[in-house]
Amino acid sequence: MPTCWDESLEALTVRPEDWSGVWSIAYAVGREVQRLASVDGSDEDLTLTYAGLDVALAVSELEWADPTGTARAIDIDLGLGNPARDAAIRRLSYLINHALVLISALTSGGKSTSRQVQAGMRAWALLFRAQETLAGRGS
């Protein structure tokens, strides 16, 4: 299992570009957002809570897109520890952006079923909203 951010990032971003890879990223981001939100004083404005809810819903949509994907997914602890809030948000936003690009490719490549495209687009919208919330542009 990766032990630091760089190793975790590599393990997540070199995954196969399929639904299990997107799920792995979203699940890792969701867990880290929850962890960061639980640090005293880090979520006074509830930004992390709202972003975490969107990520959790996106994970559910990704499970709907490929119910067998979690069996092929990896469970990575990002290893962020307790970094400064802004630094953690930048790292999480990077991973969310990677997931958005991957979902876009999966839903437009012509190889996904209509069920996968629909669930993928819902997941894309939720992850985009989470990213906007983390950046202070969401509601």
NUFI-206022 format. One line per 8 residues: their letters; for each residue x, y, z of C-alpha. Coordinates in steps of 0.5 Angstrom, whole numbers, plus 500, padded with zeros to 3 digits. Layout:
! NUFI-206022
A = X/Y/Z  ...
! end
This chain:
! NUFI-206022
MPTCWDES = 500/500/500  503/507/498  505/511/504  506/518/502  502/523/497  506/522/491  506/514/491  498/515/493
LEALTVRP = 497/520/487  501/515/482  497/509/484  491/512/483  492/516/476  496/510/473  490/506/474  486/503/468
EDWSGVWS = 482/508/465  475/505/467  470/505/471  474/502/477  479/507/476  474/513/477  471/510/483  478/509/486
IAYAVGRE = 479/516/485  473/518/488  473/514/494  480/516/496  478/523/495  471/522/499  475/519/505  480/524/505
VQRLASVD = 475/530/505  471/527/511  478/526/515  480/533/513  473/536/515  474/532/522  480/536/524  478/542/529
GSDEDLTL = 477/548/526  478/546/519  470/546/517  467/552/520  464/554/513  462/547/512  465/547/505  468/540/506
TYAGLDVA = 462/537/509  458/540/503  464/537/498  464/531/502  457/530/501  457/531/493  463/526/493  459/521/497
LAVSELEW = 454/521/492  458/521/486  461/514/489  454/512/489  453/514/482  460/510/480  457/504/483  451/504/479
ADPTGTAR = 455/505/473  459/499/474  457/495/479  463/490/479  468/496/478  469/496/486  471/489/486  477/491/481
AIDIDLGL = 478/498/484  483/499/489  483/502/496  488/508/497  489/512/503  492/518/500  497/519/506  495/527/507
GNPARDAA = 496/526/514  494/533/517  497/538/512  495/545/512  487/546/509  489/549/503  494/545/501  490/539/502
IRRLSYLI = 484/542/498  489/543/492  491/536/492  484/533/492  482/538/487  488/535/482  485/528/483  478/531/482
NHALVLIS = 480/534/476  483/527/474  477/524/475  473/529/471  477/528/465  477/520/466  469/520/466  469/525/460
ALTSGGKS = 473/520/456  469/514/459  462/517/457  464/520/450  468/514/448  462/510/445  464/504/449  460/505/455
TSRQVQAG = 453/503/456  447/508/456  446/506/464  454/508/464  453/514/461  447/517/465  451/515/471  457/517/469
MRAWALLF = 454/524/467  451/525/474  458/523/478  461/528/473  456/533/475  457/532/483  465/531/482  465/538/479
RAQETLAG = 460/541/484  465/538/489  471/541/486  467/548/485  465/548/493  472/546/495  475/552/491  470/557/494
RGS = 466/558/488  460/553/489  454/553/494
! end
